[in-house]
Every structure is written in structure tokens, then in C-alpha cells.
Amino acid sequence: MRVLAVDHSSKRAHGVHIALFDLTCPEQVAQLSALVHEERARLAWIHFAPACGTASRARERPLPHLEAQGYPVAQPLRSPEFPLGLPNLQGVDKERVAKANKTYEATANLCQQAIALNITCSLENPVNSLFWCVPCIAQLVQTGHTCVFDNCMHGGARKKTTRWWSSEPWFDSLQGLCDGKHQHKPWAPVQEAGRLRYPSAEEAAYPPLLCERLASILVEQCKALGAVLSSDLSSQKLHTSINTHRFLLNMLPRGKQFKPLVSEFASYVALLHPSDVPLTTAISMFPKGARSTSRQVWEWGKIRADCRFDSFSFSAELRERLHSLEVSSKVELHQVGIPREPEDFVSRATECGHPRSSAVHLSKEVVRVLEENLCDNKCDSDLAAVRVGFIKKWTKRAVELKQQEASLKDSMPEYLSTLLRPKKLLLLKEMLEELEYPDAKLVDDICKGFRLSGWLETTGVFPPCVKRPQYDLGTLLLLAKGLNKSIISRVESGDASSDIAKTTWHQTLEEVEKGYVWFAEVPDPQSFVLAKRFGLQQAEKVRVIDDCTIGGLNKAIGLVEKYKIHSIEEIAAFLCWMLSFMGKTGKHFPLIGRTFDLKAAYKQFGIHPDDRNLLRIVCQKPDSGEVAFLGVNALPFGAVGSVGAFLRISLALWFIGMRGLRLAWSAFFDDFTVISKRSLAVNAEQSVEALFDLLGMNFAREGSKAEGFSSVFKTLGLQIDLSSAKSGRVQLGHTEKRRKELQETLSSFIDSGIITPKQAESLRGRMHWYESFVFGRVANQAVQTVGSISTLEVGSHKLSIREIDALKLLRDRVLVSPPLTIAPSSLDAWVIFTDGACEGAEKKVGSIGGVNFDPAGRCRGFFGASVPETYMQRLLKNSLNPIYELEILPVLMSLFIWKSVIARSQVVFYLDNDAARSGLIKGAGATLEASELIREFTCHEMQLQCMTWFARVPTHSNVADGPSRLDFRARILKGAVKEEIPWEDFFSGSRKLD
């Protein structure tokens, strides 16, 4: 379940994304309506709370004492007789009412749209607000369901009576007027610094308790509509489209995208109590760590008549209180999560193991294709025959469609006809239809040209995710009057004599010759949307980019899906599955691979005529510095619409190869990586080439981008080594060329002692990419140091000794870092629980503990001890309660103590401190001492070749809680070895104590 907040401004938002729509602007209302239509299948509820400033009855309240003091007092702007505004309004008041009326009308229309689409909608305003008298609203609420409540009954500080209308009876339980059992803050305006502050502003935000109750209602209603709420990672993978393949590359997730490995609660119970009894009192009957996960308020009479009454939980005292209530009294119903007992949590944790073991999450059809590619050698001929048969069938069909293909091209605009002449589009369409590809409109969009503005098509291939256009085309053209002068000026001010400028111009002339762009006469640049062309120096070439963001084109496009690609993680998942399959079946084959590259991939397809008329690219002529304007025929590299368009084509080609030719391959934009048994490699290569030739796709046939099948090959800038695949191991790492380039870059900064923030930002990005594909995380803190330089507002920065040391560490890391190893996913995992404690009022005493479970779930050992006083004094110098460092310390100690058994294994650490867990995931601490502890941990982690994961355990469920407090009585510890903490090893070297 996800929520999208909508407002005309983000000024009132704190820590949440706001989708900006101004309901007084017809174009933006149309965009919001389009968004609702596109998301209709996934929308469950839309809520509106229009501003009631102009409709407030508080304006009618006389305040003579304030007027007498000279304060301006708000005057009525509407009345029941004139709900659209008093007839005598003038100036600002008239304009405010007119804007509010537009908002109210848009609200009513959007509600009607939602109801027509079977989406529940609701409205909220004060009960006496004249908003309810506005004709379009009054007509809307003649049907539906209304409840009235005082905000103070839902946690509000004041008695504000609210009317809540809904198209469905979801919110009836909110009904309830003040029972007089609590205090209210006053409504009187307050005089501050010569001005009046009205308390109504403080009541604009819903009380937290009301929000909790609303959320509980919505969760229950969405579950009734078929929504599934996942409480752990296993369930989340089953019911959502999350990608866990990155776990195979030892990438640790941050944030809250992924659910915990083990769900927090063992069970849930229903708790009932009078609404005036604090939740903390009512919930005290449950074990420590119990928590309300949903709460709803009801009338006691309705609950008492419910046949499920005996299933509710309450103490004897609460039962007596409940039975003494009047039928109209309010009671609160909670769903309370009961935390797992430590032994239950341990059992589930050892059962879950390491996420890497279950990270391969491939579709059933992809799995079948991979299995077919690993069949017995005697079956090779069967798979080869399928591929040959597919190519023969469609080659014959291509001949039959030849005349129709020519007629189709003749019917297109000339520029599209020229670009698409080599393509077999009708053949592609028939292929996709026969293979049941979801993107049914792909070929039609190719023929019409792809849109670079407006809403893009729903394809059914990518997961849904709506992102509206920031501008409509009308607004974009208005902005162009100011933007275009700046864009032209920036292009003119570039270095026209540079080699990059000359190379960019040379490539531009080649594009003109090939018909990708043309030189355009632009007497009035303000009538177009401009993009800026520039060259970007890459390793051995200059890539020409058309910046379509600078002129706003990329902000005028709406997305209804989140584009996803087959990254290196997908290849890793394929390989991991194949290795696991060979291990299980005992059939070990030599694997080889190669990458096919489409040439000038974007330029093989055209743009829509409307965008062709809209867009012009500004390019600098070398030497003279003058600007040239280019019209665009083919997809520009730098437009969001181009990315979406080509990914649709790329995934369609992949699908044909996978389903039709049974190829074990992936698609990353224009790179198609194929994995094959050696015995089938020639057939696979011929099949790919025949498919591309058949459809008219231009691909590299020679040179560095057309290297043949090999056990060691390059793809996506990395090197994959399949030479040990028969032994169940594949290595994925960087090429020697990339290592050398990065080493030379780092050395140049170390030698000069100078770096610019822009260079630091670039280096940080390169190191992030590099670190993603080598084992270990020892460089994380050094990369952070480089990142901090990138934020400096200086021209150049003289490196400090600490910063030079960080660069030296990175250079050494580049030289010696081992590649990632991909092995079968069935590896066992060790599970270690850790905890730290810091107790004592006047004198703080620290202690740590840990418990280790082997892959079979047996407790193999535990430790628990007080932290040496000298070290505690060191920690207490910088913190009154150093629990953060004390939670990290036992994780490091675990490597010292159990290094002999966990080396080269998967290890899952369970912690109950989120800050410590976050630091360990990032590989960098929030304090100097924590950073040192984590640095040491990552060094040992790399030396031991441990594949670690850091998971959360609630305090109540943490089996290490007892040992961290020197309590070893837990039954689960019986028979296990009590380990001694090697403080001497820990305090050796730089941490040696006096």
C-alpha cells in the first residue's frame, strides 16, 4: 500500500513528497484527472480536504474589542443565501472566493470521476462551513454517507466539529461528539507582535490519533478489496515486484523498502477498552514489546451486540468498566501485536537463513528456458531445432509481408519512412502477437513515432508507478521565452576550440548525413522548446548528449510505469540459478557467454511529428562559436521519452529471444548478454544474429563490441569469468583496464594534493560503481570522505592528511580488491544475535553479549561481559550514554570469537538498535569511535570472506538481551559454550589502553 499526498504547494509538508497540483488551474486539474484515470485499477481511496478559509462561519463572529484596538478582523465572504460569494465583494476578497470556487468545483468533478471509476472518495470540512452549501458540493453529498465528530474525541486539542462525507460507509465509526471528559484549548485569537494569530491554523493538521484510526480503517477496507500486507521479506517477495537479485552481489539495502527477515509479532489479539482509558494502561496486560498495530473507535452498544465479544481481550478491571458504560459511550478496539518469544524468533531466524539464499526470484518461464539450456548434451539437437524452426518460419513470413511492409513505410511521414525502412515492423507485430507479448501498442507507436511530451503509454511490461508532467505544453512554451535565451547564451559561451567541441560537431555532421537530425532555420527560437547538445568525454570516445531537461521538455512528460532494465543483477540471478541447478542435478557443463550490441540504438527509431515540430537542439559550431539549430528525426539521447521508448523495444526483443528462441539472455538497453553451454554456443550466436537481421536491427558485427563467445567476457563494463562454472563458481569483477584507469586517477589527486568538488563528485560516483562489484566494504568510509568534498562551495580544495589517506586507501583497494564470487544459492547461514547495555545512574557501566546459532539452529556458543572501565571512560568522554557504540561493539567481537567457524560463510546479525544496524549496513559510523569499530569490522569481514546481513530483532525477542546483562539462565543457552572475550586482541594496536 502506498499514499500520494497532493497540494498546490509543498510549504506545509515535512519529510513527505507532495505531488503539486493547483486545482484553480484547468490544465493541472486535467492532469490530475488523467493521473486518477491511469491509476484507477490501483486506487482504493481519494480524500479531499479543501481549504475553508473563505467559507468559515468564524468570519461571522463579532470581535468588537479587537476592532477597537485597531486589529483587522476577518469579515464574512459568503452566506447560506450566497454560497458562491457575497454580491458586494471587491478586490482581494473577490479573487480569493473565485479561486476557492474553482477548487470546490474541481473537487466535485474529481469526486464524480472517482465514483464512476468505483474508487471510494471522501470530503472533510467543519460541520458549519459554507463549503457544504456550494451548489456543486451540495449536489454531490445528496447521496453517500456522512458522519459528524468532534476532533477532541480523536486526539484534537480543541472542540472542532467536523463533517466527514464518503461515497462508501467506511468511516461511520468516527462518529462521536465531545463527551465532556477532557479539557479543550481556547479558540480566542492571540495577540502576538502586533498581529492576531488565529488558533484555527493549529487545527488544520489532523490529530495523530485521528490519523491512526483512519489508517486502521483503510487497511481493513483495502484488505477486504484484496490487498495483501506483508510482514516479512518472504511474503513481500511473493506478493510484490521487489527485486532481490542485488542480494546476490552482497549489496545491503538501506531504508525501509524491504520488510524484515522475521516478522515482529508471533500473533495478534483484539483489545477493547473505554476510549477514556489511556492505551498504555490498557496494553499493560500484555508482554513487554506488545504494540497496537491498528485502532478503531466504536459505540459500546454496537460492540456489545457483536457476537464476537468473547474473543476480545481486556483485564478484569476493564471488563467491569465496559459493562458499566452506556450504550452510546465510545470504546476503542485495537489489534495488538504480541512479540515473539526469543526461542520462537531464533527458530524462525535460522529457518529464514540469509536473504542471498532465496534471492533468485525468476519467472517460471525464464526458469524453464534456463533449464532447457542446461539439458543433456544429447538434447542439444532438440533445442537447436526449435531455434532453427523459429527463424525459418518467420523468414518465410517476412517474404510474404514484403509488399505490405513497403506500403506501410510509404504511408508514413518521409522522415519516419527513411528511418524505419530497414525494419520489418509488421513481422515484429505478428511475432509479438503470436508470442502474447503484453505491450500490444509497441509497433503502432514505432510507426507513429514515439512521444517525448505528454503522457506515455501503459505497456503492461513495467510495474505501475505514476509520475505526472510538471508542465503542460502551453506552460512549457511560455517558459521557453525566458529559458531559450539562457540556453543559447550558455552554448555560445562554451569553448568552441576544444577537442570535445570539434568531435561533437563532427558527430553532428554525421547524424545530419544519416538523417537523424537536420539543420533547421529558426527565425524565432522562442516558438520552440530547446535542448542543449554537448559532448561528454568517456574512456575512448566522446558521447554526444542532448540535454532535454535544460529547456523543460523532460518535465513535460508523464510516466505511468517505472522503467526497469535487466542490469548485472539479472545476469547474476541467471548464473546463480544455473550453478544451483547443475549442483542439484549433478550435470556440470562448461558455460560461455558474449554480448551483442545494437549500433546507434536510439537513432534507429523516430519521434512523433508533434514533438518533431516542438523540439530544436542548439549546438555550437567549432572555432567560430556560433550556434546551429537542429531539427530532430530520431530519438535524442537525453530525453526521458527516448529512454522509455527504447526500453520498450529492448524488452520486446528480449522477450522474442527468450520465448521464441529459448535463449538464456538479458537485455540492458542496447546490450544483450547471452549465456550458453559451449556445445550450443554456435547455434545461439546464429540465432541472435538471424533474429536481429530478420527484424532489421543494426548491430555490431566486428570490433571490440562484437567479440565471440568465451569463458571470460565483458558486459556492461564488467568482466564475467565462467571458467570455474563446472565447479559451481563464477566471478564477476572489473576489467584490468578499468582498474588501471581508476588507479591513475587516484594517484594524480594524491600527487597534486588538489581536487575540485566536481572532480570529487565524479570520483565518488566511480568508486561507488567500482565498490559494487568487488568483495568487502572496507572503502565505504573513504568514499564518504570523498563525497564530503563534493559538497564544498570552493573552486578547488587542498587535501588534508586525512583526505589523502582516504584516497590512498582507495588506491590500494583498487589494486588488491577481489572480484565478487557468485555461487549456488543453497549455502548455509550462521545466525548471530548481539546486544549492548549501558546502565547505572551516577556511574555508567557498559556490557555486551552475543549468541551464535549454526545453520541447523543449534546454539554453538555465547558471550557476555562487562566492558573494561578504561574503555567505558573513553566512550563517556563523548557521550553521556554511549549505547550506540556498545551495540556495534559485540558485532565486531563476534568476528573475533567465531572467525574460525564463520569464515567464507553467510552470516546474519540480528540487532535491536536501528542506528547501529544502519551504521553497519552503510559501513560508516555516526561518531569517530563507531566509525573505527565499523572500519575494523569491515576489514575482518573482508579477510574472512563473510557474506553478512544485518537484520532487526525486537528487544523482547532478542536472545542476546540476557547475556548482555550477564544473565545466562535462558534455556536455549544450555549446553552451549560460554566464550571468553579476547579483549587483548581488541585493544592491540591503535586502541591500546594505558
KASUL-V994614 format. One record per residue. N is the residue number from 1. RES is the residue in three letters. PSI is psi as a letter, one per 30 degrees, with the letter a starting at -180 (999 if undefined). Layout:
<<N/RES/PSI> <N/RES/PSI>>
This chain:
<<1/MET/k> <2/ARG/l> <3/VAL/k> <4/LEU/j> <5/ALA/k> <6/VAL/k> <7/ASP/l> <8/HIS/f> <9/SER/l> <10/SER/g> <11/LYS/e> <12/ARG/f> <13/ALA/k> <14/HIS/j> <15/GLY/g> <16/VAL/k> <17/HIS/k> <18/ILE/k> <19/ALA/j> <20/LEU/j> <21/PHE/k> <22/ASP/j> <23/LEU/f> <24/THR/f> <25/CYS/j> <26/PRO/e> <27/GLU/e> <28/GLN/e> <29/VAL/e> <30/ALA/e> <31/GLN/e> <32/LEU/e> <33/SER/e> <34/ALA/e> <35/LEU/e> <36/VAL/e> <37/HIS/e> <38/GLU/e> <39/GLU/g> <40/ARG/e> <41/ALA/f> <42/ARG/f> <43/LEU/k> <44/ALA/e> <45/TRP/k> <46/ILE/k> <47/HIS/k> <48/PHE/k> <49/ALA/i> <50/PRO/k> <51/ALA/k> <52/CYS/g> <53/GLY/e> <54/THR/f> <55/ALA/g> <56/SER/k> <57/ARG/f> <58/ALA/f> <59/ARG/f> <60/GLU/f> <61/ARG/k> <62/PRO/k> <63/LEU/i> <64/PRO/e> <65/HIS/e> <66/LEU/e> <67/GLU/e> <68/ALA/f> <69/GLN/g> <70/GLY/g> <71/TYR/k> <72/PRO/k> <73/VAL/k> <74/ALA/k> <75/GLN/l> <76/PRO/k> <77/LEU/f> <78/ARG/l> <79/SER/l> <80/PRO/e> <81/GLU/f> <82/PHE/i> <83/PRO/f> <84/LEU/g> <85/GLY/k> <86/LEU/k> <87/PRO/f> <88/ASN/g> <89/LEU/k> <90/GLN/l> <91/GLY/b> <92/VAL/e> <93/ASP/e> <94/LYS/e> <95/GLU/e> <96/ARG/e> <97/VAL/e> <98/ALA/e> <99/LYS/e> <100/ALA/e> <101/ASN/e> <102/LYS/e> <103/THR/e> <104/TYR/e> <105/GLU/e> <106/ALA/e> <107/THR/e> <108/ALA/e> <109/ASN/e> <110/LEU/e> <111/CYS/e> <112/GLN/e> <113/GLN/e> <114/ALA/e> <115/ILE/e> <116/ALA/f> <117/LEU/g> <118/ASN/h> <119/ILE/k> <120/THR/k> <121/CYS/l> <122/SER/l> <123/LEU/k> <124/GLU/k> <125/ASN/l> <126/PRO/k> <127/VAL/e> <128/ASN/g> <129/SER/k> <130/LEU/f> <131/PHE/e> <132/TRP/f> <133/CYS/f> <134/VAL/k> <135/PRO/e> <136/CYS/e> <137/ILE/e> <138/ALA/e> <139/GLN/e> <140/LEU/e> <141/VAL/g> <142/GLN/f> <143/THR/l> <144/GLY/a> <145/HIS/k> <146/THR/k> <147/CYS/l> <148/VAL/k> <149/PHE/l> <150/ASP/k> <151/ASN/f> <152/CYS/f> <153/MET/f> <154/HIS/h> <155/GLY/g> <156/GLY/l> <157/ALA/f> <158/ARG/l> <159/LYS/i> <160/LYS/j> <161/THR/k> <162/THR/k> <163/ARG/k> <164/TRP/j> <165/TRP/k> <166/SER/k> <167/SER/f> <168/GLU/l> <169/PRO/h> <170/TRP/f> <171/PHE/g> <172/ASP/f> <173/SER/f> <174/LEU/f> <175/GLN/k> <176/GLY/k> <177/LEU/l> <178/CYS/k> <179/ASP/g> <180/GLY/g> <181/LYS/g> <182/HIS/l> <183/GLN/l> <184/HIS/k> <185/LYS/l> <186/PRO/l> <187/TRP/f> <188/ALA/k> <189/PRO/l> <190/VAL/k> <191/GLN/k> <192/GLU/k> <193/ALA/h> <194/GLY/g> <195/ARG/l> <196/LEU/k> <197/ARG/j> <198/TYR/k> <199/PRO/f> <200/SER/f> <201/ALA/e> <202/GLU/f> <203/GLU/g> <204/ALA/e> <205/ALA/k> <206/TYR/k> <207/PRO/k> <208/PRO/e> <209/LEU/e> <210/LEU/e> <211/CYS/e> <212/GLU/e> <213/ARG/e> <214/LEU/e> <215/ALA/e> <216/SER/e> <217/ILE/e> <218/LEU/e> <219/VAL/e> <220/GLU/e> <221/GLN/e> <222/CYS/e> <223/LYS/e> <224/ALA/f> <225/LEU/f> <226/GLY/g> <227/ALA/k> <228/VAL/k> <229/LEU/j> <230/SER/k> <231/SER/f> <232/ASP/l> <233/LEU/e> <234/SER/e> <235/SER/e> <236/GLN/e> <237/LYS/e> <238/LEU/e> <239/HIS/f> <240/THR/l> <241/SER/g> <242/ILE/k> <243/ASN/j> <244/THR/g> <245/HIS/f> <246/ARG/f> <247/PHE/f> <248/LEU/f> <249/LEU/g> <250/ASN/g> <251/MET/k> <252/LEU/k> <253/PRO/k> <254/ARG/l> <255/GLY/a> <256/LYS/g> <257/GLN/e> <258/PHE/k> <259/LYS/l> <260/PRO/l> <261/LEU/e> <262/VAL/k> <263/SER/k> <264/GLU/e> <265/PHE/k> <266/ALA/e> <267/SER/l> <268/TYR/k> <269/VAL/l> <270/ALA/k> <271/LEU/k> <272/LEU/k> <273/HIS/l> <274/PRO/k> <275/SER/f> <276/ASP/f> <277/VAL/k> <278/PRO/k> <279/LEU/e> <280/THR/e> <281/THR/e> <282/ALA/e> <283/ILE/f> <284/SER/f> <285/MET/f> <286/PHE/l> <287/PRO/l> <288/LYS/k> <289/GLY/f> <290/ALA/k> <291/ARG/k> <292/SER/k> <293/THR/f> <294/SER/l> <295/ARG/k> <296/GLN/k> <297/VAL/k> <298/TRP/l> <299/GLU/k> <300/TRP/e> <301/GLY/e> <302/LYS/e> <303/ILE/e> <304/ARG/e> <305/ALA/f> <306/ASP/k> <307/CYS/f> <308/ARG/g> <309/PHE/e> <310/ASP/f> <311/SER/f> <312/PHE/l> <313/SER/k> <314/PHE/l> <315/SER/l> <316/ALA/e> <317/GLU/e> <318/LEU/e> <319/ARG/e> <320/GLU/e> <321/ARG/e> <322/LEU/e> <323/HIS/f> <324/SER/f> <325/LEU/l> <326/GLU/l> <327/VAL/f> <328/SER/f> <329/SER/l> <330/LYS/k> <331/VAL/l> <332/GLU/k> <333/LEU/k> <334/HIS/k> <335/GLN/j> <336/VAL/k> <337/GLY/k> <338/ILE/j> <339/PRO/l> <340/ARG/k> <341/GLU/l> <342/PRO/e> <343/GLU/e> <344/ASP/e> <345/PHE/e> <346/VAL/e> <347/SER/e> <348/ARG/e> <349/ALA/e> <350/THR/f> <351/GLU/e> <352/CYS/e> <353/GLY/b> <354/HIS/k> <355/PRO/f> <356/ARG/f> <357/SER/f> <358/SER/g> <359/ALA/f> <360/VAL/j> <361/HIS/i> <362/LEU/l> <363/SER/l> <364/LYS/e> <365/GLU/e> <366/VAL/e> <367/VAL/e> <368/ARG/e> <369/VAL/e> <370/LEU/e> <371/GLU/e> <372/GLU/e> <373/ASN/f> <374/LEU/g> <375/CYS/l> <376/ASP/k> <377/ASN/e> <378/LYS/f> <379/CYS/f> <380/ASP/e> <381/SER/e> <382/ASP/e> <383/LEU/e> <384/ALA/e> <385/ALA/e> <386/VAL/e> <387/ARG/e> <388/VAL/e> <389/GLY/e> <390/PHE/e> <391/ILE/e> <392/LYS/e> <393/LYS/e> <394/TRP/f> <395/THR/e> <396/LYS/e> <397/ARG/e> <398/ALA/e> <399/VAL/e> <400/GLU/f> <401/LEU/g> <402/LYS/e> <403/GLN/e> <404/GLN/e> <405/GLU/e> <406/ALA/e> <407/SER/e> <408/LEU/e> <409/LYS/e> <410/ASP/f> <411/SER/f> <412/MET/l> <413/PRO/l> <414/GLU/e> <415/TYR/e> <416/LEU/e> <417/SER/e> <418/THR/e> <419/LEU/e> <420/LEU/g> <421/ARG/e> <422/PRO/f> <423/LYS/k> <424/LYS/i> <425/LEU/e> <426/LEU/e> <427/LEU/e> <428/LEU/e> <429/LYS/e> <430/GLU/e> <431/MET/e> <432/LEU/e> <433/GLU/e> <434/GLU/e> <435/LEU/g> <436/GLU/h> <437/TYR/k> <438/PRO/e> <439/ASP/i> <440/ALA/f> <441/LYS/g> <442/LEU/e> <443/VAL/e> <444/ASP/e> <445/ASP/e> <446/ILE/e> <447/CYS/e> <448/LYS/f> <449/GLY/k> <450/PHE/k> <451/ARG/k> <452/LEU/f> <453/SER/l> <454/GLY/a> <455/TRP/k> <456/LEU/l> <457/GLU/l> <458/THR/k> <459/THR/f> <460/GLY/g> <461/VAL/e> <462/PHE/l> <463/PRO/k> <464/PRO/k> <465/CYS/j> <466/VAL/k> <467/LYS/j> <468/ARG/l> <469/PRO/k> <470/GLN/e> <471/TYR/k> <472/ASP/l> <473/LEU/e> <474/GLY/e> <475/THR/e> <476/LEU/e> <477/LEU/e> <478/LEU/e> <479/LEU/e> <480/ALA/f> <481/LYS/e> <482/GLY/e> <483/LEU/e> <484/ASN/e> <485/LYS/e> <486/SER/e> <487/ILE/e> <488/ILE/e> <489/SER/e> <490/ARG/e> <491/VAL/e> <492/GLU/e> <493/SER/f> <494/GLY/l> <495/ASP/j> <496/ALA/f> <497/SER/f> <498/SER/l> <499/ASP/e> <500/ILE/e> <501/ALA/e> <502/LYS/e> <503/THR/e> <504/THR/e> <505/TRP/e> <506/HIS/e> <507/GLN/e> <508/THR/e> <509/LEU/e> <510/GLU/e> <511/GLU/e> <512/VAL/e> <513/GLU/e> <514/LYS/f> <515/GLY/g> <516/TYR/e> <517/VAL/l> <518/TRP/l> <519/PHE/k> <520/ALA/k> <521/GLU/k> <522/VAL/i> <523/PRO/f> <524/ASP/j> <525/PRO/f> <526/GLN/f> <527/SER/g> <528/PHE/l> <529/VAL/k> <530/LEU/k> <531/ALA/l> <532/LYS/k> <533/ARG/k> <534/PHE/l> <535/GLY/k> <536/LEU/j> <537/GLN/j> <538/GLN/a> <539/ALA/e> <540/GLU/g> <541/LYS/l> <542/VAL/k> <543/ARG/k> <544/VAL/k> <545/ILE/k> <546/ASP/j> <547/ASP/j> <548/CYS/g> <549/THR/e> <550/ILE/e> <551/GLY/f> <552/GLY/f> <553/LEU/e> <554/ASN/f> <555/LYS/g> <556/ALA/g> <557/ILE/k> <558/GLY/k> <559/LEU/k> <560/VAL/f> <561/GLU/l> <562/LYS/j> <563/TYR/k> <564/LYS/k> <565/ILE/l> <566/HIS/j> <567/SER/a> <568/ILE/f> <569/GLU/e> <570/GLU/e> <571/ILE/e> <572/ALA/e> <573/ALA/e> <574/PHE/e> <575/LEU/e> <576/CYS/e> <577/TRP/e> <578/MET/e> <579/LEU/e> <580/SER/e> <581/PHE/e> <582/MET/e> <583/GLY/e> <584/LYS/e> <585/THR/f> <586/GLY/g> <587/LYS/j> <588/HIS/k> <589/PHE/k> <590/PRO/k> <591/LEU/k> <592/ILE/l> <593/GLY/l> <594/ARG/l> <595/THR/k> <596/PHE/k> <597/ASP/k> <598/LEU/k> <599/LYS/k> <600/ALA/h> <601/ALA/e> <602/TYR/e> <603/LYS/f> <604/GLN/f> <605/PHE/l> <606/GLY/l> <607/ILE/l> <608/HIS/k> <609/PRO/e> <610/ASP/e> <611/ASP/f> <612/ARG/e> <613/ASN/f> <614/LEU/e> <615/LEU/k> <616/ARG/k> <617/ILE/k> <618/VAL/k> <619/CYS/k> <620/GLN/k> <621/LYS/k> <622/PRO/l> <623/ASP/d> <624/SER/e> <625/GLY/f> <626/GLU/l> <627/VAL/k> <628/ALA/k> <629/PHE/k> <630/LEU/k> <631/GLY/l> <632/VAL/k> <633/ASN/e> <634/ALA/l> <635/LEU/k> <636/PRO/k> <637/PHE/j> <638/GLY/f> <639/ALA/k> <640/VAL/e> <641/GLY/e> <642/SER/e> <643/VAL/e> <644/GLY/e> <645/ALA/e> <646/PHE/e> <647/LEU/e> <648/ARG/e> <649/ILE/e> <650/SER/e> <651/LEU/e> <652/ALA/e> <653/LEU/e> <654/TRP/e> <655/PHE/e> <656/ILE/e> <657/GLY/e> <658/MET/e> <659/ARG/e> <660/GLY/e> <661/LEU/f> <662/ARG/h> <663/LEU/k> <664/ALA/i> <665/TRP/l> <666/SER/l> <667/ALA/j> <668/PHE/j> <669/PHE/c> <670/ASP/g> <671/ASP/k> <672/PHE/j> <673/THR/k> <674/VAL/k> <675/ILE/k> <676/SER/l> <677/LYS/k> <678/ARG/e> <679/SER/f> <680/LEU/g> <681/ALA/e> <682/VAL/e> <683/ASN/e> <684/ALA/e> <685/GLU/e> <686/GLN/e> <687/SER/e> <688/VAL/e> <689/GLU/e> <690/ALA/e> <691/LEU/e> <692/PHE/e> <693/ASP/e> <694/LEU/e> <695/LEU/f> <696/GLY/g> <697/MET/k> <698/ASN/k> <699/PHE/l> <700/ALA/k> <701/ARG/f> <702/GLU/l> <703/GLY/a> <704/SER/f> <705/LYS/g> <706/ALA/h> <707/GLU/k> <708/GLY/a> <709/PHE/k> <710/SER/l> <711/SER/f> <712/VAL/j> <713/PHE/l> <714/LYS/k> <715/THR/k> <716/LEU/h> <717/GLY/g> <718/LEU/l> <719/GLN/k> <720/ILE/k> <721/ASP/j> <722/LEU/g> <723/SER/f> <724/SER/g> <725/ALA/e> <726/LYS/f> <727/SER/g> <728/GLY/g> <729/ARG/k> <730/VAL/k> <731/GLN/k> <732/LEU/k> <733/GLY/a> <734/HIS/l> <735/THR/l> <736/GLU/e> <737/LYS/e> <738/ARG/e> <739/ARG/e> <740/LYS/e> <741/GLU/e> <742/LEU/e> <743/GLN/e> <744/GLU/e> <745/THR/e> <746/LEU/e> <747/SER/e> <748/SER/e> <749/PHE/e> <750/ILE/e> <751/ASP/e> <752/SER/f> <753/GLY/g> <754/ILE/k> <755/ILE/k> <756/THR/l> <757/PRO/e> <758/LYS/e> <759/GLN/e> <760/ALA/e> <761/GLU/e> <762/SER/e> <763/LEU/e> <764/ARG/e> <765/GLY/e> <766/ARG/e> <767/MET/e> <768/HIS/e> <769/TRP/e> <770/TYR/e> <771/GLU/f> <772/SER/f> <773/PHE/h> <774/VAL/l> <775/PHE/k> <776/GLY/l> <777/ARG/g> <778/VAL/f> <779/ALA/f> <780/ASN/e> <781/GLN/e> <782/ALA/e> <783/VAL/e> <784/GLN/e> <785/THR/e> <786/VAL/e> <787/GLY/e> <788/SER/e> <789/ILE/e> <790/SER/f> <791/THR/f> <792/LEU/k> <793/GLU/i> <794/VAL/l> <795/GLY/e> <796/SER/l> <797/HIS/k> <798/LYS/k> <799/LEU/k> <800/SER/l> <801/ILE/e> <802/ARG/e> <803/GLU/e> <804/ILE/e> <805/ASP/e> <806/ALA/e> <807/LEU/e> <808/LYS/e> <809/LEU/e> <810/LEU/e> <811/ARG/e> <812/ASP/e> <813/ARG/e> <814/VAL/e> <815/LEU/e> <816/VAL/f> <817/SER/k> <818/PRO/l> <819/PRO/l> <820/LEU/k> <821/THR/k> <822/ILE/k> <823/ALA/l> <824/PRO/k> <825/SER/f> <826/SER/g> <827/LEU/k> <828/ASP/l> <829/ALA/k> <830/TRP/k> <831/VAL/k> <832/ILE/k> <833/PHE/k> <834/THR/l> <835/ASP/l> <836/GLY/l> <837/ALA/k> <838/CYS/j> <839/GLU/l> <840/GLY/k> <841/ALA/d> <842/GLU/e> <843/LYS/j> <844/LYS/k> <845/VAL/k> <846/GLY/k> <847/SER/l> <848/ILE/l> <849/GLY/l> <850/GLY/k> <851/VAL/k> <852/ASN/k> <853/PHE/k> <854/ASP/l> <855/PRO/f> <856/ALA/f> <857/GLY/g> <858/ARG/k> <859/CYS/j> <860/ARG/f> <861/GLY/l> <862/PHE/l> <863/PHE/l> <864/GLY/k> <865/ALA/l> <866/SER/k> <867/VAL/k> <868/PRO/k> <869/GLU/e> <870/THR/e> <871/TYR/e> <872/MET/e> <873/GLN/e> <874/ARG/e> <875/LEU/e> <876/LEU/f> <877/LYS/f> <878/ASN/f> <879/SER/k> <880/LEU/f> <881/ASN/i> <882/PRO/h> <883/ILE/e> <884/TYR/e> <885/GLU/e> <886/LEU/f> <887/GLU/f> <888/ILE/e> <889/LEU/e> <890/PRO/f> <891/VAL/e> <892/LEU/e> <893/MET/e> <894/SER/e> <895/LEU/e> <896/PHE/e> <897/ILE/e> <898/TRP/g> <899/LYS/e> <900/SER/f> <901/VAL/f> <902/ILE/f> <903/ALA/k> <904/ARG/h> <905/SER/l> <906/GLN/k> <907/VAL/k> <908/VAL/j> <909/PHE/k> <910/TYR/k> <911/LEU/l> <912/ASP/g> <913/ASN/j> <914/ASP/e> <915/ALA/e> <916/ALA/e> <917/ARG/e> <918/SER/e> <919/GLY/e> <920/LEU/e> <921/ILE/e> <922/LYS/f> <923/GLY/g> <924/ALA/k> <925/GLY/l> <926/ALA/f> <927/THR/l> <928/LEU/e> <929/GLU/e> <930/ALA/e> <931/SER/e> <932/GLU/e> <933/LEU/e> <934/ILE/e> <935/ARG/e> <936/GLU/e> <937/PHE/e> <938/THR/e> <939/CYS/e> <940/HIS/e> <941/GLU/e> <942/MET/e> <943/GLN/e> <944/LEU/f> <945/GLN/h> <946/CYS/k> <947/MET/j> <948/THR/l> <949/TRP/k> <950/PHE/j> <951/ALA/l> <952/ARG/k> <953/VAL/k> <954/PRO/k> <955/THR/e> <956/HIS/e> <957/SER/f> <958/ASN/j> <959/VAL/f> <960/ALA/f> <961/ASP/e> <962/GLY/e> <963/PRO/e> <964/SER/f> <965/ARG/g> <966/LEU/h> <967/ASP/j> <968/PHE/g> <969/ARG/f> <970/ALA/k> <971/ARG/e> <972/ILE/f> <973/LEU/f> <974/LYS/k> <975/GLY/f> <976/ALA/l> <977/VAL/k> <978/LYS/j> <979/GLU/k> <980/GLU/k> <981/ILE/k> <982/PRO/i> <983/TRP/e> <984/GLU/e> <985/ASP/e> <986/PHE/e> <987/PHE/g> <988/SER/l> <989/GLY/b> <990/SER/f> <991/ARG/g> <992/LYS/k> <993/LEU/l> <994/ASP/999>>
